[in-house]
Amino acid sequence: MRSHIYFCLALCLTAMFCTAAGRAMADELPQVDEAKKANSDTAAINKLDIDAQFLTRGEYRSGGLPLEEDSENDDFAAFMMERTRLIIGYQRTYLDAKVSIQHSGVWGQSGKGSMNLYETYIQLNAPVGLFAKIGRQELAYDNERIIGSDDWAMAASSHDVGKFGYEGHGHKVHVILGYNQNAENTNGGTFYKDGAQPYKSMQTLWYHYDVPHTNFGASLLSMNLGVQDEEAHTTRFQHLAGAYLLWTPKSWLVEGSYYRQFGHNEDDLPIKAWMGSIKLQFTLNPQWSFTTGYDYLSGDEFYYVRGQGQIGLVRHKDMRGFTTLYGSHHQFYGAMDFFYISAYADGFSPGLQNLYASVDVTPVKKLTLNASYHYLATTVKLKEYGRSLGHEVELTAGYKFQPWGKLSVGYSFMAGTDTMKKLKRTSDTGQLNWVWLSLNITPRLFSVKW
């Protein structure tokens, strides 16, 4: 029944858009004879661009590797990853279209990596600010904490959705509707398992307003996700609601966000989670800027730290660990990605506190340097363990040697605690090292207008 409602809603939005667009276009057209009207479409400007991306990144990791059952890991790992994209974009009056073919994988990987259509959509535009964008597409909102492209990951993130909206006069309103299925089922119901998306259905409303003459903007985000219980073959609905604020007075940047999660997870447990963040940045001059901030993500009460090979569970009456959903996780919570990339044991979370500071330096044109520090801790008290997870230091450098080419390098070190060792089930936390080197080439191969 819900799927019929979502389909009807999408149909109504499309019809409203087409009607408004048609009226706006009719109002803008001059009064000419029928022959000229018939030929008016040929006067549209057509633009075709073909771009490519060749991204290669090598990584070296030492220490902090998860232990496998009944085995021991080596003390380091090293590998090379790649992403190749061919991007075809077409534009004309009131129409945009894009197809992006992507291959990603590890050098020498069995199966030769992953080949897929990363994006493929059409967008219909109206002069009055309305648009409808249908197909597989990136979604990125605000600072990408909740919904982002996750571009650091080689496969990145895109969604099969319809996006409808209005942008104009400082206002932006987007409505996003998604409904996923494994195949063209003629029987067997609509159960969704092991598909390309982590949800069965999604309905999202995003509103943003930029206050005139104040350098202040605010966003509201509301999301409803349908996830399916494999055993009960039913859909549970979990919700998120919150706000994002950005203020940029002169040399300062002030950013804050607050989100709450509620509803039920796929196991029908009530969700009672929240997160808040604050960020301050001061730009001294074009060469120097300084940033500090604090993130708080709620955790599950009575979180149980299960040792290697141990069996033990705590019966939770609800879920209080905040889920960061589909954000670009790598830019938050430490670059070593120990948190919110992979789940903790048993699917619950002790939460996270992230206190950080960084400095950005541009000593010469095209060269950027960054040094960052993170103090990390859980938000819930753990039995027999402290909250502190450790300290992480990061150093990165990027050199843009051409408009289409950038070379980047990074080094991270983490001094972990016994709590970190137990939570991540590692053999060592005192010497956590990570080094990476990346080459990103993004040339435009072809461009034409007619």
ABEGO torsion letter per residue (X at the ends): XAAAAAAAAAAAAAAAAAAAAAAAAAAABBBBBAAAAAAAAAABBBBBBBBBBBBBBBBBBBEGBBBBBGBBBBABBBBBBBBBBBBBBBBBBGBBBBBBBBBBEBBGBBGGEBBBBABBBBBBBBAAGBBBBBEBBBBBBEAGAABBAGAABAAEBBBBBBBBBBBEGGBBBBBBBBBBBABBBABGEABBBGBABABABBBBBBBBBBBBGAGBBBBBBBBBBBBBBAAAGBBBBBBBBBBBBBBBBEABBBBBBBBBBBEBBAAGBBBBBBBBBBBBBBBABAABBBBBBBBBBBBBBGBBBBBBGBBBBBBBABBABBBAEABBAAABGEAAGABGABBBBGGBBAEBBBBBBBBBBBABBGBBBBBBBBBBBBABBBBGBBABAEBBBBBBBBBBABAABBBBBBBBBBBBBAAAAAAAGBABAABBBBBBBBBBBBBBABBBBX
